[in-house]
Amino acid sequence: MSSIPAFISELIRAANEIEKLTPHEMSRLLDRSVDTIRDMREQTGRAGRRRARDVLIDLQVASSRARDLSPEDARDTLLDAADLIRALRIMQDGEE
């Protein structure tokens, strides 16, 4: 679980240095976010909710369109992923 805070930091750092990120790196971070969120939701029992699936779809679409995202959209998407992972971590910590 200690890798989750490091990944959140990595997402925030990438968002703050968006101009240094290649489309491939952006896509890789978003794909990793999708996998992380999916795994965390399964652990917290929130995997089947409709809105939960919608967010994952949004992140997957952003990943596939990484080359076409404006710097602002790319930054916001990375920050959204970080916020969601942080919220899921808080939920997990509350259940332990």
mmCIF file as gemmi writes it, N, C-alpha and C atoms, coordinates in Angstrom:
data_model
loop_
_atom_site.group_PDB
_atom_site.id
_atom_site.type_symbol
_atom_site.label_atom_id
_atom_site.label_alt_id
_atom_site.label_comp_id
_atom_site.label_asym_id
_atom_site.label_entity_id
_atom_site.label_seq_id
_atom_site.pdbx_PDB_ins_code
_atom_site.Cartn_x
_atom_site.Cartn_y
_atom_site.Cartn_z
_atom_site.occupancy
_atom_site.B_iso_or_equiv
_atom_site.pdbx_formal_charge
_atom_site.auth_seq_id
_atom_site.auth_asym_id
_atom_site.pdbx_PDB_model_num
ATOM 1 N N . MET Axp A 1 ? 0.82 -1.212 0 1 0 ? 1 A 1
ATOM 2 C CA . MET Axp A 1 ? 0 0 0 1 0 ? 1 A 1
ATOM 3 C C . MET Axp A 1 ? 0.853 1.261 0 1 0 ? 1 A 1
ATOM 4 N N . SER Axp A 2 ? 2.112 1.144 0.392 1 0 ? 2 A 1
ATOM 5 C CA . SER Axp A 2 ? 2.964 2.332 0.447 1 0 ? 2 A 1
ATOM 6 C C . SER Axp A 2 ? 3.25 2.895 -0.94 1 0 ? 2 A 1
ATOM 7 N N . SER Axp A 3 ? 3.028 2.095 -1.984 1 0 ? 3 A 1
ATOM 8 C CA . SER Axp A 3 ? 3.273 2.595 -3.333 1 0 ? 3 A 1
ATOM 9 C C . SER Axp A 3 ? 2.171 3.562 -3.789 1 0 ? 3 A 1
ATOM 10 N N . ILE Axp A 4 ? 1.016 3.503 -3.143 1 0 ? 4 A 1
ATOM 11 C CA . ILE Axp A 4 ? -0.087 4.4 -3.516 1 0 ? 4 A 1
ATOM 12 C C . ILE Axp A 4 ? 0.284 5.867 -3.277 1 0 ? 4 A 1
ATOM 13 N N . PRO Axp A 5 ? 0.787 6.242 -2.098 1 0 ? 5 A 1
ATOM 14 C CA . PRO Axp A 5 ? 1.176 7.653 -1.925 1 0 ? 5 A 1
ATOM 15 C C . PRO Axp A 5 ? 2.252 8.088 -2.924 1 0 ? 5 A 1
ATOM 16 N N . ALA Axp A 6 ? 3.179 7.189 -3.244 1 0 ? 6 A 1
ATOM 17 C CA . ALA Axp A 6 ? 4.218 7.529 -4.217 1 0 ? 6 A 1
ATOM 18 C C . ALA Axp A 6 ? 3.601 7.754 -5.599 1 0 ? 6 A 1
ATOM 19 N N . PHE Axp A 7 ? 2.618 6.94 -5.962 1 0 ? 7 A 1
ATOM 20 C CA . PHE Axp A 7 ? 1.966 7.103 -7.259 1 0 ? 7 A 1
ATOM 21 C C . PHE Axp A 7 ? 1.154 8.397 -7.305 1 0 ? 7 A 1
ATOM 22 N N . ILE Axp A 8 ? 0.474 8.716 -6.216 1 0 ? 8 A 1
ATOM 23 C CA . ILE Axp A 8 ? -0.264 9.989 -6.148 1 0 ? 8 A 1
ATOM 24 C C . ILE Axp A 8 ? 0.711 11.151 -6.36 1 0 ? 8 A 1
ATOM 25 N N . SER Axp A 9 ? 1.854 11.094 -5.701 1 0 ? 9 A 1
ATOM 26 C CA . SER Axp A 9 ? 2.874 12.14 -5.861 1 0 ? 9 A 1
ATOM 27 C C . SER Axp A 9 ? 3.379 12.206 -7.295 1 0 ? 9 A 1
ATOM 28 N N . GLU Axp A 10 ? 3.552 11.039 -7.91 1 0 ? 10 A 1
ATOM 29 C CA . GLU Axp A 10 ? 4.011 10.991 -9.295 1 0 ? 10 A 1
ATOM 30 C C . GLU Axp A 10 ? 3 11.657 -10.235 1 0 ? 10 A 1
ATOM 31 N N . LEU Axp A 11 ? 1.708 11.403 -10.004 1 0 ? 11 A 1
ATOM 32 C CA . LEU Axp A 11 ? 0.664 12.019 -10.823 1 0 ? 11 A 1
ATOM 33 C C . LEU Axp A 11 ? 0.658 13.537 -10.655 1 0 ? 11 A 1
ATOM 34 N N . ILE Axp A 12 ? 0.766 13.991 -9.427 1 0 ? 12 A 1
ATOM 35 C CA . ILE Axp A 12 ? 0.753 15.439 -9.161 1 0 ? 12 A 1
ATOM 36 C C . ILE Axp A 12 ? 1.993 16.102 -9.756 1 0 ? 12 A 1
ATOM 37 N N . ARG Axp A 13 ? 3.134 15.462 -9.596 1 0 ? 13 A 1
ATOM 38 C CA . ARG Axp A 13 ? 4.374 16.006 -10.165 1 0 ? 13 A 1
ATOM 39 C C . ARG Axp A 13 ? 4.256 16.097 -11.691 1 0 ? 13 A 1
ATOM 40 N N . ALA Axp A 14 ? 3.726 15.053 -12.323 1 0 ? 14 A 1
ATOM 41 C CA . ALA Axp A 14 ? 3.549 15.061 -13.782 1 0 ? 14 A 1
ATOM 42 C C . ALA Axp A 14 ? 2.593 16.173 -14.2 1 0 ? 14 A 1
ATOM 43 N N . ALA Axp A 15 ? 1.521 16.363 -13.437 1 0 ? 15 A 1
ATOM 44 C CA . ALA Axp A 15 ? 0.563 17.426 -13.761 1 0 ? 15 A 1
ATOM 45 C C . ALA Axp A 15 ? 1.211 18.798 -13.665 1 0 ? 15 A 1
ATOM 46 N N . ASN Axp A 16 ? 2.089 18.977 -12.681 1 0 ? 16 A 1
ATOM 47 C CA . ASN Axp A 16 ? 2.761 20.269 -12.501 1 0 ? 16 A 1
ATOM 48 C C . ASN Axp A 16 ? 3.876 20.502 -13.509 1 0 ? 16 A 1
ATOM 49 N N . GLU Axp A 17 ? 4.323 19.441 -14.169 1 0 ? 17 A 1
ATOM 50 C CA . GLU Axp A 17 ? 5.379 19.551 -15.182 1 0 ? 17 A 1
ATOM 51 C C . GLU Axp A 17 ? 4.877 19.005 -16.518 1 0 ? 17 A 1
ATOM 52 N N . ILE Axp A 18 ? 3.62 19.304 -16.835 1 0 ? 18 A 1
ATOM 53 C CA . ILE Axp A 18 ? 2.942 18.714 -17.984 1 0 ? 18 A 1
ATOM 54 C C . ILE Axp A 18 ? 3.699 18.949 -19.29 1 0 ? 18 A 1
ATOM 55 N N . GLU Axp A 19 ? 4.399 20.065 -19.393 1 0 ? 19 A 1
ATOM 56 C CA . GLU Axp A 19 ? 5.12 20.366 -20.628 1 0 ? 19 A 1
ATOM 57 C C . GLU Axp A 19 ? 6.3 19.42 -20.858 1 0 ? 19 A 1
ATOM 58 N N . LYS Axp A 20 ? 6.752 18.728 -19.827 1 0 ? 20 A 1
ATOM 59 C CA . LYS Axp A 20 ? 7.866 17.779 -19.956 1 0 ? 20 A 1
ATOM 60 C C . LYS Axp A 20 ? 7.395 16.365 -20.304 1 0 ? 20 A 1
ATOM 61 N N . LEU Axp A 21 ? 6.091 16.152 -20.281 1 0 ? 21 A 1
ATOM 62 C CA . LEU Axp A 21 ? 5.516 14.816 -20.47 1 0 ? 21 A 1
ATOM 63 C C . LEU Axp A 21 ? 5.258 14.54 -21.951 1 0 ? 21 A 1
ATOM 64 N N . THR Axp A 22 ? 5.679 13.381 -22.427 1 0 ? 22 A 1
ATOM 65 C CA . THR Axp A 22 ? 5.345 12.975 -23.787 1 0 ? 22 A 1
ATOM 66 C C . THR Axp A 22 ? 3.937 12.363 -23.772 1 0 ? 22 A 1
ATOM 67 N N . PRO Axp A 23 ? 3.274 12.303 -24.921 1 0 ? 23 A 1
ATOM 68 C CA . PRO Axp A 23 ? 1.964 11.646 -24.967 1 0 ? 23 A 1
ATOM 69 C C . PRO Axp A 23 ? 2.02 10.198 -24.476 1 0 ? 23 A 1
ATOM 70 N N . HIS Axp A 24 ? 3.107 9.501 -24.783 1 0 ? 24 A 1
ATOM 71 C CA . HIS Axp A 24 ? 3.251 8.116 -24.321 1 0 ? 24 A 1
ATOM 72 C C . HIS Axp A 24 ? 3.32 8.052 -22.793 1 0 ? 24 A 1
ATOM 73 N N . GLU Axp A 25 ? 4.077 8.95 -22.186 1 0 ? 25 A 1
ATOM 74 C CA . GLU Axp A 25 ? 4.179 8.985 -20.718 1 0 ? 25 A 1
ATOM 75 C C . GLU Axp A 25 ? 2.827 9.321 -20.089 1 0 ? 25 A 1
ATOM 76 N N . MET Axp A 26 ? 2.124 10.255 -20.7 1 0 ? 26 A 1
ATOM 77 C CA . MET Axp A 26 ? 0.793 10.633 -20.211 1 0 ? 26 A 1
ATOM 78 C C . MET Axp A 26 ? -0.142 9.427 -20.277 1 0 ? 26 A 1
ATOM 79 N N . SER Axp A 27 ? -0.151 8.753 -21.385 1 0 ? 27 A 1
ATOM 80 C CA . SER Axp A 27 ? -0.997 7.579 -21.568 1 0 ? 27 A 1
ATOM 81 C C . SER Axp A 27 ? -0.641 6.488 -20.567 1 0 ? 27 A 1
ATOM 82 N N . ARG Axp A 28 ? 0.639 6.268 -20.347 1 0 ? 28 A 1
ATOM 83 C CA . ARG Axp A 28 ? 1.095 5.256 -19.395 1 0 ? 28 A 1
ATOM 84 C C . ARG Axp A 28 ? 0.613 5.572 -17.983 1 0 ? 28 A 1
ATOM 85 N N . LEU Axp A 29 ? 0.71 6.847 -17.585 1 0 ? 29 A 1
ATOM 86 C CA . LEU Axp A 29 ? 0.245 7.246 -16.255 1 0 ? 29 A 1
ATOM 87 C C . LEU Axp A 29 ? -1.268 7.066 -16.112 1 0 ? 29 A 1
ATOM 88 N N . LEU Axp A 30 ? -1.997 7.412 -17.152 1 0 ? 30 A 1
ATOM 89 C CA . LEU Axp A 30 ? -3.453 7.263 -17.092 1 0 ? 30 A 1
ATOM 90 C C . LEU Axp A 30 ? -3.861 5.797 -17.077 1 0 ? 30 A 1
ATOM 91 N N . ASP Axp A 31 ? -3.186 4.965 -17.869 1 0 ? 31 A 1
ATOM 92 C CA . ASP Axp A 31 ? -3.487 3.528 -17.847 1 0 ? 31 A 1
ATOM 93 C C . ASP Axp A 31 ? -3.193 2.936 -16.472 1 0 ? 31 A 1
ATOM 94 N N . ARG Axp A 32 ? -2.089 3.35 -15.9 1 0 ? 32 A 1
ATOM 95 C CA . ARG Axp A 32 ? -1.746 2.88 -14.552 1 0 ? 32 A 1
ATOM 96 C C . ARG Axp A 32 ? -2.775 3.37 -13.535 1 0 ? 32 A 1
ATOM 97 N N . SER Axp A 33 ? -3.284 4.582 -13.723 1 0 ? 33 A 1
ATOM 98 C CA . SER Axp A 33 ? -4.328 5.117 -12.841 1 0 ? 33 A 1
ATOM 99 C C . SER Axp A 33 ? -5.587 4.271 -12.932 1 0 ? 33 A 1
ATOM 100 N N . VAL Axp A 34 ? -5.981 3.929 -14.148 1 0 ? 34 A 1
ATOM 101 C CA . VAL Axp A 34 ? -7.18 3.102 -14.353 1 0 ? 34 A 1
ATOM 102 C C . VAL Axp A 34 ? -7.022 1.771 -13.622 1 0 ? 34 A 1
ATOM 103 N N . ASP Axp A 35 ? -5.873 1.133 -13.801 1 0 ? 35 A 1
ATOM 104 C CA . ASP Axp A 35 ? -5.634 -0.152 -13.135 1 0 ? 35 A 1
ATOM 105 C C . ASP Axp A 35 ? -5.665 -0.001 -11.612 1 0 ? 35 A 1
ATOM 106 N N . THR Axp A 36 ? -5.041 1.037 -11.121 1 0 ? 36 A 1
ATOM 107 C CA . THR Axp A 36 ? -4.992 1.275 -9.674 1 0 ? 36 A 1
ATOM 108 C C . THR Axp A 36 ? -6.383 1.532 -9.118 1 0 ? 36 A 1
ATOM 109 N N . ILE Axp A 37 ? -7.143 2.38 -9.797 1 0 ? 37 A 1
ATOM 110 C CA . ILE Axp A 37 ? -8.5 2.711 -9.344 1 0 ? 37 A 1
ATOM 111 C C . ILE Axp A 37 ? -9.385 1.474 -9.377 1 0 ? 37 A 1
ATOM 112 N N . ARG Axp A 38 ? -9.282 0.703 -10.438 1 0 ? 38 A 1
ATOM 113 C CA . ARG Axp A 38 ? -10.087 -0.519 -10.551 1 0 ? 38 A 1
ATOM 114 C C . ARG Axp A 38 ? -9.766 -1.476 -9.395 1 0 ? 38 A 1
ATOM 115 N N . ASP Axp A 39 ? -8.484 -1.686 -9.132 1 0 ? 39 A 1
ATOM 116 C CA . ASP Axp A 39 ? -8.072 -2.571 -8.042 1 0 ? 39 A 1
ATOM 117 C C . ASP Axp A 39 ? -8.55 -2.056 -6.686 1 0 ? 39 A 1
ATOM 118 N N . MET Axp A 40 ? -8.4 -0.767 -6.469 1 0 ? 40 A 1
ATOM 119 C CA . MET Axp A 40 ? -8.804 -0.19 -5.178 1 0 ? 40 A 1
ATOM 120 C C . MET Axp A 40 ? -10.319 -0.27 -5 1 0 ? 40 A 1
ATOM 121 N N . ARG Axp A 41 ? -11.056 -0.059 -6.069 1 0 ? 41 A 1
ATOM 122 C CA . ARG Axp A 41 ? -12.516 -0.141 -5.977 1 0 ? 41 A 1
ATOM 123 C C . ARG Axp A 41 ? -12.971 -1.558 -5.672 1 0 ? 41 A 1
ATOM 124 N N . GLU Axp A 42 ? -12.301 -2.528 -6.244 1 0 ? 42 A 1
ATOM 125 C CA . GLU Axp A 42 ? -12.636 -3.923 -5.941 1 0 ? 42 A 1
ATOM 126 C C . GLU Axp A 42 ? -12.384 -4.216 -4.468 1 0 ? 42 A 1
ATOM 127 N N . GLN Axp A 43 ? -11.306 -3.687 -3.936 1 0 ? 43 A 1
ATOM 128 C CA . GLN Axp A 43 ? -10.965 -3.901 -2.531 1 0 ? 43 A 1
ATOM 129 C C . GLN Axp A 43 ? -11.956 -3.219 -1.587 1 0 ? 43 A 1
ATOM 130 N N . THR Axp A 44 ? -12.524 -2.094 -2.018 1 0 ? 44 A 1
ATOM 131 C CA . THR Axp A 44 ? -13.46 -1.372 -1.155 1 0 ? 44 A 1
ATOM 132 C C . THR Axp A 44 ? -14.916 -1.721 -1.454 1 0 ? 44 A 1
ATOM 133 N N . GLY Axp A 45 ? -15.156 -2.588 -2.435 1 0 ? 45 A 1
ATOM 134 C CA . GLY Axp A 45 ? -16.518 -2.976 -2.775 1 0 ? 45 A 1
ATOM 135 C C . GLY Axp A 45 ? -17.282 -1.936 -3.562 1 0 ? 45 A 1
ATOM 136 N N . ARG Axp A 46 ? -16.593 -1.03 -4.234 1 0 ? 46 A 1
ATOM 137 C CA . ARG Axp A 46 ? -17.244 0.03 -5.005 1 0 ? 46 A 1
ATOM 138 C C . ARG Axp A 46 ? -17.076 -0.152 -6.508 1 0 ? 46 A 1
ATOM 139 N N . ALA Axp A 47 ? -16.708 -1.346 -6.927 1 0 ? 47 A 1
ATOM 140 C CA . ALA Axp A 47 ? -16.382 -1.582 -8.335 1 0 ? 47 A 1
ATOM 141 C C . ALA Axp A 47 ? -17.585 -1.525 -9.26 1 0 ? 47 A 1
ATOM 142 N N . GLY Axp A 48 ? -18.766 -1.868 -8.798 1 0 ? 48 A 1
ATOM 143 C CA . GLY Axp A 48 ? -19.903 -1.988 -9.691 1 0 ? 48 A 1
ATOM 144 C C . GLY Axp A 48 ? -20.752 -0.754 -9.862 1 0 ? 48 A 1
ATOM 145 N N . ARG Axp A 49 ? -20.434 0.306 -9.187 1 0 ? 49 A 1
ATOM 146 C CA . ARG Axp A 49 ? -21.261 1.509 -9.284 1 0 ? 49 A 1
ATOM 147 C C . ARG Axp A 49 ? -21.124 2.16 -10.65 1 0 ? 49 A 1
ATOM 148 N N . ARG Axp A 50 ? -22.235 2.668 -11.156 1 0 ? 50 A 1
ATOM 149 C CA . ARG Axp A 50 ? -22.261 3.226 -12.518 1 0 ? 50 A 1
ATOM 150 C C . ARG Axp A 50 ? -21.307 4.4 -12.673 1 0 ? 50 A 1
ATOM 151 N N . ARG Axp A 51 ? -21.347 5.34 -11.774 1 0 ? 51 A 1
ATOM 152 C CA . ARG Axp A 51 ? -20.476 6.512 -11.864 1 0 ? 51 A 1
ATOM 153 C C . ARG Axp A 51 ? -19.006 6.092 -11.813 1 0 ? 51 A 1
ATOM 154 N N . ALA Axp A 52 ? -18.715 5.061 -11.038 1 0 ? 52 A 1
ATOM 155 C CA . ALA Axp A 52 ? -17.346 4.567 -10.953 1 0 ? 52 A 1
ATOM 156 C C . ALA Axp A 52 ? -16.863 4.113 -12.321 1 0 ? 52 A 1
ATOM 157 N N . ARG Axp A 53 ? -17.703 3.421 -13.058 1 0 ? 53 A 1
ATOM 158 C CA . ARG Axp A 53 ? -17.327 2.974 -14.398 1 0 ? 53 A 1
ATOM 159 C C . ARG Axp A 53 ? -17.157 4.159 -15.337 1 0 ? 53 A 1
ATOM 160 N N . ASP Axp A 54 ? -18.001 5.184 -15.192 1 0 ? 54 A 1
ATOM 161 C CA . ASP Axp A 54 ? -17.916 6.362 -16.047 1 0 ? 54 A 1
ATOM 162 C C . ASP Axp A 54 ? -16.556 7.058 -15.903 1 0 ? 54 A 1
ATOM 163 N N . VAL Axp A 55 ? -16.067 7.177 -14.686 1 0 ? 55 A 1
ATOM 164 C CA . VAL Axp A 55 ? -14.775 7.828 -14.462 1 0 ? 55 A 1
ATOM 165 C C . VAL Axp A 55 ? -13.663 7.017 -15.107 1 0 ? 55 A 1
ATOM 166 N N . LEU Axp A 56 ? -13.727 5.716 -14.976 1 0 ? 56 A 1
ATOM 167 C CA . LEU Axp A 56 ? -12.71 4.875 -15.604 1 0 ? 56 A 1
ATOM 168 C C . LEU Axp A 56 ? -12.749 5.009 -17.123 1 0 ? 56 A 1
ATOM 169 N N . ILE Axp A 57 ? -13.933 5.083 -17.684 1 0 ? 57 A 1
ATOM 170 C CA . ILE Axp A 57 ? -14.061 5.268 -19.133 1 0 ? 57 A 1
ATOM 171 C C . ILE Axp A 57 ? -13.464 6.613 -19.543 1 0 ? 57 A 1
ATOM 172 N N . ASP Axp A 58 ? -13.742 7.661 -18.765 1 0 ? 58 A 1
ATOM 173 C CA . ASP Axp A 58 ? -13.18 8.984 -19.069 1 0 ? 58 A 1
ATOM 174 C C . ASP Axp A 58 ? -11.649 8.951 -19.065 1 0 ? 58 A 1
ATOM 175 N N . LEU Axp A 59 ? -11.076 8.257 -18.088 1 0 ? 59 A 1
ATOM 176 C CA . LEU Axp A 59 ? -9.619 8.163 -18.018 1 0 ? 59 A 1
ATOM 177 C C . LEU Axp A 59 ? -9.055 7.339 -19.178 1 0 ? 59 A 1
ATOM 178 N N . GLN Axp A 60 ? -9.76 6.28 -19.552 1 0 ? 60 A 1
ATOM 179 C CA . GLN Axp A 60 ? -9.312 5.46 -20.683 1 0 ? 60 A 1
ATOM 180 C C . GLN Axp A 60 ? -9.369 6.253 -21.99 1 0 ? 60 A 1
ATOM 181 N N . VAL Axp A 61 ? -10.417 7.038 -22.173 1 0 ? 61 A 1
ATOM 182 C CA . VAL Axp A 61 ? -10.535 7.879 -23.374 1 0 ? 61 A 1
ATOM 183 C C . VAL Axp A 61 ? -9.411 8.911 -23.393 1 0 ? 61 A 1
ATOM 184 N N . ALA Axp A 62 ? -9.169 9.54 -22.251 1 0 ? 62 A 1
ATOM 185 C CA . ALA Axp A 62 ? -8.08 10.525 -22.177 1 0 ? 62 A 1
ATOM 186 C C . ALA Axp A 62 ? -6.743 9.869 -22.499 1 0 ? 62 A 1
ATOM 187 N N . SER Axp A 63 ? -6.537 8.649 -22.021 1 0 ? 63 A 1
ATOM 188 C CA . SER Axp A 63 ? -5.299 7.931 -22.31 1 0 ? 63 A 1
ATOM 189 C C . SER Axp A 63 ? -5.137 7.7 -23.81 1 0 ? 63 A 1
ATOM 190 N N . SER Axp A 64 ? -6.208 7.279 -24.448 1 0 ? 64 A 1
ATOM 191 C CA . SER Axp A 64 ? -6.125 7.005 -25.886 1 0 ? 64 A 1
ATOM 192 C C . SER Axp A 64 ? -5.977 8.292 -26.712 1 0 ? 64 A 1
ATOM 193 N N . ARG Axp A 65 ? -6.391 9.407 -26.131 1 0 ? 65 A 1
ATOM 194 C CA . ARG Axp A 65 ? -6.307 10.702 -26.835 1 0 ? 65 A 1
ATOM 195 C C . ARG Axp A 65 ? -5.182 11.581 -26.286 1 0 ? 65 A 1
ATOM 196 N N . ALA Axp A 66 ? -4.248 11 -25.553 1 0 ? 66 A 1
ATOM 197 C CA . ALA Axp A 66 ? -3.209 11.783 -24.874 1 0 ? 66 A 1
ATOM 198 C C . ALA Axp A 66 ? -2.509 12.759 -25.822 1 0 ? 66 A 1
ATOM 199 N N . ARG Axp A 67 ? -2.279 12.332 -27.038 1 0 ? 67 A 1
ATOM 200 C CA . ARG Axp A 67 ? -1.592 13.185 -28.018 1 0 ? 67 A 1
ATOM 201 C C . ARG Axp A 67 ? -2.401 14.443 -28.358 1 0 ? 67 A 1
ATOM 202 N N . ASP Axp A 68 ? -3.726 14.349 -28.249 1 0 ? 68 A 1
ATOM 203 C CA . ASP Axp A 68 ? -4.595 15.454 -28.647 1 0 ? 68 A 1
ATOM 204 C C . ASP Axp A 68 ? -5.044 16.352 -27.492 1 0 ? 68 A 1
ATOM 205 N N . LEU Axp A 69 ? -4.707 15.979 -26.259 1 0 ? 69 A 1
ATOM 206 C CA . LEU Axp A 69 ? -5.154 16.77 -25.111 1 0 ? 69 A 1
ATOM 207 C C . LEU Axp A 69 ? -4.38 18.078 -25.024 1 0 ? 69 A 1
ATOM 208 N N . SER Axp A 70 ? -5.098 19.145 -24.673 1 0 ? 70 A 1
ATOM 209 C CA . SER Axp A 70 ? -4.411 20.405 -24.403 1 0 ? 70 A 1
ATOM 210 C C . SER Axp A 70 ? -3.625 20.24 -23.101 1 0 ? 70 A 1
ATOM 211 N N . PRO Axp A 71 ? -2.615 21.05 -22.876 1 0 ? 71 A 1
ATOM 212 C CA . PRO Axp A 71 ? -1.882 20.954 -21.612 1 0 ? 71 A 1
ATOM 213 C C . PRO Axp A 71 ? -2.798 21.101 -20.394 1 0 ? 71 A 1
ATOM 214 N N . GLU Axp A 72 ? -3.788 21.965 -20.505 1 0 ? 72 A 1
ATOM 215 C CA . GLU Axp A 72 ? -4.715 22.171 -19.387 1 0 ? 72 A 1
ATOM 216 C C . GLU Axp A 72 ? -5.563 20.923 -19.133 1 0 ? 72 A 1
ATOM 217 N N . ASP Axp A 73 ? -6.069 20.315 -20.202 1 0 ? 73 A 1
ATOM 218 C CA . ASP Axp A 73 ? -6.865 19.095 -20.056 1 0 ? 73 A 1
ATOM 219 C C . ASP Axp A 73 ? -6.019 17.939 -19.526 1 0 ? 73 A 1
ATOM 220 N N . ALA Axp A 74 ? -4.794 17.844 -20.013 1 0 ? 74 A 1
ATOM 221 C CA . ALA Axp A 74 ? -3.894 16.789 -19.541 1 0 ? 74 A 1
ATOM 222 C C . ALA Axp A 74 ? -3.616 16.969 -18.049 1 0 ? 74 A 1
ATOM 223 N N . ARG Axp A 75 ? -3.303 18.185 -17.646 1 0 ? 75 A 1
ATOM 224 C CA . ARG Axp A 75 ? -3.047 18.48 -16.23 1 0 ? 75 A 1
ATOM 225 C C . ARG Axp A 75 ? -4.261 18.139 -15.382 1 0 ? 75 A 1
ATOM 226 N N . ASP Axp A 76 ? -5.427 18.61 -15.797 1 0 ? 76 A 1
ATOM 227 C CA . ASP Axp A 76 ? -6.645 18.371 -15.03 1 0 ? 76 A 1
ATOM 228 C C . ASP Axp A 76 ? -6.96 16.882 -14.92 1 0 ? 76 A 1
ATOM 229 N N . THR Axp A 77 ? -6.731 16.132 -15.983 1 0 ? 77 A 1
ATOM 230 C CA . THR Axp A 77 ? -7.006 14.7 -15.972 1 0 ? 77 A 1
ATOM 231 C C . THR Axp A 77 ? -6.085 13.978 -14.993 1 0 ? 77 A 1
ATOM 232 N N . LEU Axp A 78 ? -4.813 14.328 -14.997 1 0 ? 78 A 1
ATOM 233 C CA . LEU Axp A 78 ? -3.875 13.711 -14.045 1 0 ? 78 A 1
ATOM 234 C C . LEU Axp A 78 ? -4.25 14.052 -12.603 1 0 ? 78 A 1
ATOM 235 N N . LEU Axp A 79 ? -4.64 15.302 -12.372 1 0 ? 79 A 1
ATOM 236 C CA . LEU Axp A 79 ? -5.033 15.709 -11.02 1 0 ? 79 A 1
ATOM 237 C C . LEU Axp A 79 ? -6.322 15.018 -10.583 1 0 ? 79 A 1
ATOM 238 N N . ASP Axp A 80 ? -7.258 14.839 -11.512 1 0 ? 80 A 1
ATOM 239 C CA . ASP Axp A 80 ? -8.488 14.104 -11.205 1 0 ? 80 A 1
ATOM 240 C C . ASP Axp A 80 ? -8.172 12.663 -10.803 1 0 ? 80 A 1
ATOM 241 N N . ALA Axp A 81 ? -7.273 12.027 -11.539 1 0 ? 81 A 1
ATOM 242 C CA . ALA Axp A 81 ? -6.882 10.657 -11.211 1 0 ? 81 A 1
ATOM 243 C C . ALA Axp A 81 ? -6.239 10.61 -9.826 1 0 ? 81 A 1
ATOM 244 N N . ALA Axp A 82 ? -5.352 11.553 -9.542 1 0 ? 82 A 1
ATOM 245 C CA . ALA Axp A 82 ? -4.699 11.598 -8.228 1 0 ? 82 A 1
ATOM 246 C C . ALA Axp A 82 ? -5.723 11.798 -7.117 1 0 ? 82 A 1
ATOM 247 N N . ASP Axp A 83 ? -6.687 12.699 -7.334 1 0 ? 83 A 1
ATOM 248 C CA . ASP Axp A 83 ? -7.729 12.951 -6.321 1 0 ? 83 A 1
ATOM 249 C C . ASP Axp A 83 ? -8.564 11.707 -6.062 1 0 ? 83 A 1
ATOM 250 N N . LEU Axp A 84 ? -8.906 11.004 -7.115 1 0 ? 84 A 1
ATOM 251 C CA . LEU Axp A 84 ? -9.728 9.802 -6.967 1 0 ? 84 A 1
ATOM 252 C C . LEU Axp A 84 ? -8.967 8.707 -6.221 1 0 ? 84 A 1
ATOM 253 N N . ILE Axp A 85 ? -7.711 8.525 -6.573 1 0 ? 85 A 1
ATOM 254 C CA . ILE Axp A 85 ? -6.9 7.521 -5.883 1 0 ? 85 A 1
ATOM 255 C C . ILE Axp A 85 ? -6.735 7.898 -4.412 1 0 ? 85 A 1
ATOM 256 N N . ARG Axp A 86 ? -6.522 9.168 -4.144 1 0 ? 86 A 1
ATOM 257 C CA . ARG Axp A 86 ? -6.399 9.639 -2.752 1 0 ? 86 A 1
ATOM 258 C C . ARG Axp A 86 ? -7.694 9.37 -1.98 1 0 ? 86 A 1
ATOM 259 N N . ALA Axp A 87 ? -8.835 9.653 -2.585 1 0 ? 87 A 1
ATOM 260 C CA . ALA Axp A 87 ? -10.125 9.415 -1.916 1 0 ? 87 A 1
ATOM 261 C C . ALA Axp A 87 ? -10.34 7.927 -1.643 1 0 ? 87 A 1
ATOM 262 N N . LEU Axp A 88 ? -9.989 7.093 -2.597 1 0 ? 88 A 1
ATOM 263 C CA . LEU Axp A 88 ? -10.126 5.647 -2.395 1 0 ? 88 A 1
ATOM 264 C C . LEU Axp A 88 ? -9.202 5.153 -1.293 1 0 ? 88 A 1
ATOM 265 N N . ARG Axp A 89 ? -8.023 5.719 -1.223 1 0 ? 89 A 1
ATOM 266 C CA . ARG Axp A 89 ? -7.091 5.33 -0.159 1 0 ? 89 A 1
ATOM 267 C C . ARG Axp A 89 ? -7.658 5.706 1.205 1 0 ? 89 A 1
ATOM 268 N N . ILE Axp A 90 ? -8.265 6.873 1.303 1 0 ? 90 A 1
ATOM 269 C CA . ILE Axp A 90 ? -8.874 7.298 2.562 1 0 ? 90 A 1
ATOM 270 C C . ILE Axp A 90 ? -9.997 6.334 2.941 1 0 ? 90 A 1
ATOM 271 N N . MET Axp A 91 ? -10.803 5.923 1.951 1 0 ? 91 A 1
ATOM 272 C CA . MET Axp A 91 ? -11.868 4.961 2.22 1 0 ? 91 A 1
ATOM 273 C C . MET Axp A 91 ? -11.299 3.63 2.71 1 0 ? 91 A 1
ATOM 274 N N . GLN Axp A 92 ? -10.217 3.185 2.068 1 0 ? 92 A 1
ATOM 275 C CA . GLN Axp A 92 ? -9.589 1.931 2.483 1 0 ? 92 A 1
ATOM 276 C C . GLN Axp A 92 ? -9.048 2.036 3.907 1 0 ? 92 A 1
ATOM 277 N N . ASP Axp A 93 ? -8.412 3.157 4.204 1 0 ? 93 A 1
ATOM 278 C CA . ASP Axp A 93 ? -7.858 3.339 5.546 1 0 ? 93 A 1
ATOM 279 C C . ASP Axp A 93 ? -8.962 3.367 6.593 1 0 ? 93 A 1
ATOM 280 N N . GLY Axp A 94 ? -10.123 3.908 6.227 1 0 ? 94 A 1
ATOM 281 C CA . GLY Axp A 94 ? -11.261 3.962 7.154 1 0 ? 94 A 1
ATOM 282 C C . GLY Axp A 94 ? -11.883 2.611 7.407 1 0 ? 94 A 1
ATOM 283 N N . GLU Axp A 95 ? -11.698 1.696 6.478 1 0 ? 95 A 1
ATOM 284 C CA . GLU Axp A 95 ? -12.29 0.352 6.63 1 0 ? 95 A 1
ATOM 285 C C . GLU Axp A 95 ? -11.39 -0.582 7.41 1 0 ? 95 A 1
ATOM 286 N N . GLU Axp A 96 ? -10.126 -0.207 7.566 1 0 ? 96 A 1
ATOM 287 C CA . GLU Axp A 96 ? -9.185 -1.093 8.279 1 0 ? 96 A 1
ATOM 288 C C . GLU Axp A 96 ? -9.286 -0.939 9.772 1 0 ? 96 A 1
